[in-house]
Amino acid sequence: MAENYLYYGDNLDILQRYVKDESVDLIYLDPPFNSNQDYNVLFAEKSGGRSAAQIKAFGDTWKWDQVASETYTQVVEVGGRVSEALQAFRQLLGMNDMLAYLVMMAPRLVQLRRVLKPTGSIYLHCDPTASHYLKVLMDSIFTAQNFRNEIIWKRANAHNDPKRFGRISDTILYYSKTATPIWNAHYTPYREEYYESHFKKDEKERYYRTVPLDAPRHGEGSPGLLYEWHGKLPAPSRTWAVRRETMEEYEQQGRLVYTRTGTPTLLQFADTMPGVPLQNIWTDIPPVNPQARERLGYPTQKPLALLERIIQASSNEGDIVLDPFCGCGTAIDAAQKLHRHWIGIDITTIAINLIKTRLLDTYGADIVKTYRVRGEPKTFSEAQALAEQDKYQFQWWVLGLVYARGDEEKKGADHGIDGQLYFHDEVGGKTKQVIFSVKGGHTSVKDVRDLRGVIDREKAEIGVLLTLQESTQPMRTEATGAGFYTSPWGKHPRLQILTIEELLEGRQVNMPPIKQVNVTFKKAPKARNEQAAIPTPLFEE
């Protein structure tokens, strides 16, 4: 069975360990960056040794801290153009968050160049606050000769930004690895006024025009373009624009129209022409608005059409697309839809869970057979290690196992609720809920009593304690005393205890069939007449 890959972890580590040299055809990345911060704050000097910052879901910023300082030293000591660029940035910017951002991006961009095929391309999506610095960094890694475009994408219709012009665009920096990248030309429709000014209408209301088939002669002219056609030669200073065999094809197709002097012209219908070659300012792809069917609630979600355009332009079916900051998985979804192989990497379990749900909703149950997830806990000891390393990532991972969601921004008091799952089990009935409490440390009968109180307070139908430790007999007795919730599918314990070991073995919450009644996440729209591409193995185990 063929596979794609979804990795949970730091993309620098994943790239170094798992992705081979020159194995990827196209890279798209939209690195986290807090464009909402005040410009001066980004450049404020930082001091003091803080704990290492990780990129959290919805926390779009890197900070200048001890880790950033150490990374700067490591990259600079390697030498070369990247080292020179970072030293210049430090002299220009000082030690601040912007420098930290560039320092953390540098080794990742070096790795991305390594894994890119000679015919490959990379598209770096950023906002104007950092785009000019990133371009200098990209020039130092991919060389200025391989810079192909700065694409401006209009991401909003209007902004009321105080004391400045409204900021409504993002920048996409397009580089190739060599001078011969994969390229599939794109076209956009002609404007209506262009049809009116450059075309006529025939009796069937089709727009058409005629194009001259002679051209200026340069020097002696090409012998292949100097021939007699229906008894007529081109004017002394001109040649025919096409060779005789092409002219004959046009005549067989009925596409030749002759002037009063007998000069052939080519008949063109507007609806058979490709349109205007796509330019580098994209205003025809709107952002994902709050009512859009594809919107999944991820703040930085990009429209599917944007990624489809990039993937179609710089890759072919069967090629490999990599997104090292895959977020809610738009690039992954677009690659799957367009029959490319894909690799997605993200450092948050919420992103990995969201992408798995998105693929399932869009392509159906068989999609799970086409990819592997690496980096998520598969055993109890791995789960225990994650709980010790990062309790919030552990919490999100556990909630993903039961198809629930939590408050992605809340880090303080949670009122006894770590996650919720909403469901409808009767036609036209009210929305009902399952409340979850996640415990990665010591648990006791007190935790069960607390959850029972939360169920009563929230008027929830079911409450579930998800625990790393085994439950005790007093805990199970307390849970039994909460009684049952009755649905059309039967009785379900109102208070349940599930251990991580049981979840890893496939046990689920006792509730109405979750695949039928779950309304917790907004579902991605199903692919229309699309078969989930069945890829072939990409990398060695």
Residue pairs with C-beta under 8 A, 6 or more apart in sequence:
1 369
1 370
1 534
2 370
2 534
2 535
2 536
2 537
3 370
3 371
3 372
3 535
3 537
3 538
4 332
4 336
4 341
4 342
4 343
4 344
4 370
4 371
4 372
4 535
4 538
5 18
5 342
5 343
5 344
5 371
5 372
5 374
5 538
5 539
6 326
6 332
6 343
6 344
6 345
6 352
6 355
6 356
6 371
6 372
6 373
6 374
7 14
7 18
7 343
7 344
7 345
7 346
7 373
7 374
7 375
8 346
8 347
8 348
8 349
8 352
8 373
8 374
8 375
8 376
9 345
9 347
9 374
9 375
10 347
11 108
11 324
11 325
11 345
11 346
11 347
12 107
12 108
12 111
14 324
14 345
14 374
14 375
15 108
15 111
15 112
15 114
15 115
15 324
15 345
16 111
18 374
18 539
19 111
19 115
19 322
19 343
19 539
20 115
20 539
20 540
21 114
21 115
22 114
22 115
22 116
22 117
22 118
22 120
23 115
23 117
23 320
23 538
23 539
24 115
24 116
24 117
24 120
24 320
24 321
24 322
24 343
25 116
25 117
25 119
25 120
25 121
25 182
25 314
25 315
25 316
25 319
25 320
25 321
25 340
26 120
26 121
26 122
26 123
26 182
26 310
26 311
26 314
26 315
26 319
26 320
26 321
26 322
26 340
27 112
27 115
27 116
27 120
27 121
27 122
27 123
27 321
27 322
27 323
27 324
28 122
28 123
28 125
28 307
28 310
28 311
28 321
28 322
28 323
28 331
29 112
29 122
29 123
29 124
29 125
29 323
29 324
29 325
30 125
30 126
30 300
30 302
30 323
30 325
30 327
31 105
31 124
31 125
31 126
31 325
32 55
32 59
32 60
32 61
32 62
32 300
32 325
33 60
33 61
33 62
33 101
33 126
33 127
33 129
33 130
34 42
34 60
34 61
35 60
35 127
35 129
36 60
37 61
39 129
41 97
42 96
42 97
42 98
42 129
43 93
43 94
43 96
43 97
43 98
44 96
44 97
45 94
45 95
45 96
46 63
46 64
46 65
46 95
46 96
46 97
49 65
49 66
50 63
50 65
50 66
51 65
52 65
52 66
52 67
53 62
53 63
53 65
53 67
54 347
54 390
55 62
55 347
55 348
56 348
56 392
57 348
57 350
57 351
57 396
57 408
58 299
58 408
58 409
60 300
61 97
61 101
62 68
62 97
62 100
62 101
62 104
63 97
63 100
64 95
64 96
64 97
64 99
64 100
65 100
68 99
68 100
68 103
68 104
69 95
71 103
71 104
71 107
72 86
72 90
72 99
72 103
74 107
75 82
75 83
75 86
75 103
75 106
75 107
76 83
76 86
76 87
77 83
81 140
81 141
82 106
82 110
82 137
82 140
82 141
84 140
85 106
85 136
85 137
85 140
86 102
86 103
86 106
89 99
89 102
89 133
89 136
90 99
93 99
98 130
98 133
101 130
102 130
102 133
102 134
102 137
105 134
105 137
106 137
106 141
108 324
109 124
109 137
109 138
109 141
110 141
112 122
112 322
112 324
113 122
113 141
113 142
113 177
115 322
116 122
116 177
117 177
118 177
118 178
118 180
119 177
119 178
119 180
119 181
119 182
120 176
120 177
120 181
120 182
120 314
121 148
121 174
121 175
121 176
121 177
121 181
121 182
121 314
121 315
122 142
122 174
122 175
122 176
122 177
123 151
123 172
123 173
123 174
123 310
123 314
124 134
124 138
124 172
124 173
124 175
125 170
125 171
125 172
125 302
126 134
126 170
126 171
126 172
126 173
127 170
127 171
128 167
128 169
128 170
128 171
131 150
131 171
131 173
134 173
135 147
135 150
135 173
138 147
138 173
138 175
139 147
142 175
142 176
142 177
145 179
146 175
146 176
146 177
146 178
146 179
147 173
147 174
147 175
148 174
148 175
148 176
148 181
149 172
149 173
149 174
149 280
150 171
150 172
150 173
150 174
150 280
151 171
151 172
151 173
151 174
151 280
151 281
151 282
152 169
152 170
152 171
152 172
152 280
152 281
152 282
153 169
153 170
153 171
153 172
153 282
153 285
153 306
154 168
154 169
154 281
154 282
154 283
155 168
155 169
155 170
155 287
156 168
156 287
157 168
158 166
158 168
159 166
159 167
159 168
160 166
161 167
172 310
181 314
182 314
182 315
182 316
182 319
183 313
183 314
184 312
184 313
184 314
184 316
185 274
185 277
185 278
185 313
186 277
186 278
186 309
186 312
186 313
187 274
187 275
187 276
187 277
187 278
188 275
188 276
188 278
188 284
189 275
189 276
190 198
190 270
190 273
190 275
190 276
195 207
195 270
198 209
199 207
199 208
199 209
199 270
200 207
200 208
200 209
201 207
201 208
202 208
206 269
206 270
206 271
207 269
207 270
207 271
208 267
208 268
208 269
208 270
209 268
209 270
210 257
210 265
210 266
210 267
210 268
211 265
211 266
211 268
212 241
212 263
212 265
212 266
213 240
213 241
213 242
213 247
213 250
213 256
213 263
213 264
213 265
213 266
214 234
214 235
214 238
214 239
214 240
214 241
214 263
215 225
215 238
215 239
215 240
215 241
216 237
216 238
216 239
217 234
217 236
217 237
217 238
217 239
221 239
222 239
224 243
224 244
225 234
225 239
225 240
225 241
225 242
225 243
226 233
226 234
226 239
226 240
227 233
227 240
227 244
229 240
229 244
229 247
229 264
230 262
230 264
231 262
232 262
232 263
234 240
240 247
242 250
247 256
247 264
250 256
250 264
250 266
254 267
255 266
255 267
255 268
256 264
256 265
256 266
256 267
257 264
257 265
257 266
257 267
258 264
258 265
259 265
278 309
278 313
282 306
282 309
285 303
285 305
285 306
285 309
286 303
287 303
288 294
288 295
288 301
288 302
288 303
289 295
292 303
293 525
294 303
294 304
294 524
294 525
295 301
295 522
296 328
296 354
296 358
296 521
296 522
296 524
297 521
297 522
298 327
298 328
298 354
300 327
301 327
301 328
301 330
302 330
303 330
304 330
304 333
304 334
304 337
306 330
307 330
307 331
307 333
307 334
307 335
308 334
308 337
308 338
311 321
311 331
311 334
311 335
311 338
311 340
312 338
315 321
315 340
317 338
317 339
317 340
318 339
318 340
318 341
319 340
319 341
320 340
320 341
320 342
320 343
320 538
321 331
321 335
321 340
321 341
321 342
321 343
322 342
322 343
322 344
322 345
323 331
323 332
323 342
323 343
323 344
323 345
324 345
325 345
325 346
326 332
326 344
326 345
326 346
326 351
326 355
327 346
327 351
328 351
328 354
328 355
328 358
329 344
329 351
329 354
329 355
329 358
329 359
331 342
331 344
332 342
332 344
332 355
332 358
332 359
333 358
333 359
333 362
333 524
335 341
335 342
336 342
336 359
336 362
336 363
336 367
336 532
336 533
337 362
337 527
337 530
339 533
340 533
341 533
341 535
341 536
341 538
342 371
343 538
344 355
346 352
346 355
348 393
348 396
349 376
349 393
349 396
349 397
349 400
350 396
350 400
350 408
352 373
352 376
352 400
353 396
353 397
353 399
353 400
354 521
356 368
356 373
356 400
357 403
357 521
357 524
358 524
359 367
359 368
359 371
360 367
360 368
361 523
361 524
361 525
361 526
362 524
362 525
362 526
362 527
363 526
363 527
363 530
363 532
364 526
364 532
366 532
367 532
370 532
370 533
370 534
370 535
376 397
377 383
377 385
377 386
377 397
377 504
378 504
379 504
380 500
380 501
380 504
383 394
383 397
383 468
383 500
383 504
384 468
386 393
386 394
386 397
387 394
387 440
387 441
387 468
388 440
391 440
392 411
394 438
394 440
395 406
395 418
395 419
395 438
395 440
396 406
396 408
398 438
398 466
398 500
398 503
399 405
399 406
399 418
399 419
399 436
399 438
399 466
401 503
401 504
402 419
402 421
402 436
402 464
402 466
402 498
402 503
402 508
402 509
403 421
403 514
403 518
403 520
403 521
404 419
404 420
404 421
404 434
404 436
404 520
405 419
405 420
405 421
405 520
405 521
406 418
406 419
406 420
406 436
407 414
415 454
416 435
416 437
416 450
416 451
416 453
416 454
417 435
417 436
417 437
417 454
417 458
418 436
418 437
418 438
419 435
419 436
419 438
420 433
420 434
420 435
420 436
420 520
421 433
421 434
421 436
421 509
421 514
421 518
421 520
422 431
422 432
422 433
422 434
422 518
422 519
422 520
423 431
423 432
423 433
423 434
423 511
423 512
423 514
423 517
423 518
423 519
423 520
424 430
424 431
424 432
424 517
424 519
425 432
425 487
425 488
425 489
425 512
425 517
426 488
431 519
432 460
432 461
433 458
433 460
433 461
433 462
434 460
434 461
434 462
434 463
434 464
434 509
434 511
435 451
435 454
435 455
435 458
435 460
435 462
435 463
435 464
436 463
436 464
436 465
436 466
437 447
437 450
437 451
437 454
437 463
437 464
437 465
437 466
438 466
438 467
439 447
439 465
439 466
439 467
439 468
439 469
440 468
441 468
441 469
442 469
443 465
443 467
443 469
443 471
443 475
444 472
444 474
444 475
445 472
445 474
445 475
445 478
447 465
447 467
447 475
448 465
448 475
448 478
448 479
448 495
448 497
449 478
451 463
451 465
451 495
452 463
452 478
452 479
452 482
452 495
454 460
454 463
455 462
455 463
455 482
455 494
455 495
461 485
461 492
461 494
462 485
462 492
462 493
462 494
462 495
462 496
462 509
462 510
462 511
463 482
463 494
463 495
463 496
464 495
464 496
464 497
464 498
464 509
465 471
465 475
465 479
465 495
465 496
465 497
465 498
466 498
466 499
466 500
466 503
467 497
467 498
467 499
467 500
468 499
468 500
469 499
470 499
470 501
471 479
471 497
471 499
475 497
476 497
478 495
479 493
479 495
479 496
479 497
480 493
480 495
482 493
482 494
482 495
483 494
484 491
484 492
484 493
484 494
485 491
485 492
485 493
485 494
485 511
486 492
487 511
487 512
488 512
489 512
489 513
492 510
492 511
492 512
493 510
496 509
496 510
498 507
498 509
508 514
511 517
